[in-house]
Amino acid sequence: AYINQRKLNSEIKTMSSQIVEYKNQVDQWFNLVNDFNNAIKELGDVQNWTTAMQRDMKIIHETLTNTQKSVTSAQQQ
């Protein structure tokens, strides 16, 4: 019985250290996935920003075009 108990204790120690290694590996994977998700979110933020900038630039372009047409029309009168 004593020999079996020593074998069990030895296996428990081995399994405990393997569990710690696996936990550390899972923690690293979790951090990598978190970093990846944050990078994806930042890309989404950049895309939203560029879309907003394109919309704003289109409005500015249309406003300047209309202003130029109005000035040209007023000068011709």
C-alpha positions as CSV (number, residue, x, y, z in Angstrom):
1,A,0.0,0.0,0.0
2,Y,2.9,2.3,0.8
3,I,4.5,1.8,-2.6
4,N,1.2,2.5,-4.4
5,Q,0.7,5.7,-2.3
6,R,4.2,6.9,-3.3
7,K,3.5,6.2,-7.0
8,L,0.2,8.1,-6.7
9,N,1.9,11.0,-4.9
10,S,4.6,11.1,-7.7
11,E,1.9,11.0,-10.4
12,I,0.0,13.8,-8.6
13,K,3.1,16.0,-8.5
14,T,3.8,15.3,-12.2
15,M,0.2,16.1,-13.2
16,S,0.2,19.2,-11.0
17,S,3.3,20.6,-12.8
18,Q,1.8,19.7,-16.2
19,I,-1.4,21.5,-15.2
20,V,0.6,24.6,-14.3
21,E,2.4,24.4,-17.7
22,Y,-0.9,24.1,-19.5
23,K,-2.5,26.9,-17.5
24,N,0.5,29.2,-18.4
25,Q,0.1,28.2,-22.1
26,V,-3.6,28.9,-22.1
27,D,-2.9,32.3,-20.4
28,Q,-0.5,33.1,-23.2
29,W,-3.1,32.1,-25.9
30,F,-5.7,34.1,-24.1
31,N,-3.5,37.2,-24.2
32,L,-2.7,36.6,-27.9
33,V,-6.4,36.3,-28.7
34,N,-7.2,39.4,-26.6
35,D,-4.5,41.4,-28.5
36,F,-5.8,40.2,-31.8
37,N,-9.3,41.2,-30.9
38,N,-8.1,44.7,-29.9
39,A,-6.3,45.0,-33.2
40,I,-9.4,44.0,-35.0
41,K,-11.4,46.6,-33.1
42,E,-8.8,49.3,-33.9
43,L,-9.1,48.4,-37.6
44,G,-12.9,48.8,-37.3
45,D,-12.3,52.2,-35.6
46,V,-10.0,53.3,-38.4
47,Q,-12.5,52.1,-41.0
48,N,-15.3,54.1,-39.3
49,W,-13.0,57.1,-39.1
50,T,-12.1,56.9,-42.8
51,T,-15.8,56.5,-43.8
52,A,-16.7,59.6,-41.7
53,M,-13.8,61.5,-43.3
54,Q,-14.9,60.5,-46.8
55,R,-18.4,61.6,-46.0
56,D,-17.2,65.0,-44.6
57,M,-14.9,65.6,-47.5
58,K,-17.7,64.9,-49.9
59,I,-19.9,67.4,-48.1
60,I,-17.1,70.0,-48.1
61,H,-16.5,69.4,-51.9
62,E,-20.2,69.8,-52.7
63,T,-20.4,72.9,-50.6
64,L,-17.3,74.5,-52.3
65,T,-18.6,73.5,-55.7
66,N,-22.0,75.1,-55.0
67,T,-20.3,78.2,-53.6
68,Q,-18.1,78.5,-56.7
69,K,-21.2,78.1,-59.0
70,S,-23.0,80.8,-57.0
71,V,-20.0,83.2,-57.2
72,T,-19.5,82.5,-60.9
73,S,-23.2,83.1,-61.5
74,A,-23.2,86.3,-59.5
75,Q,-20.2,87.6,-61.4
76,Q,-21.9,87.0,-64.8
77,Q,-24.9,89.1,-63.8
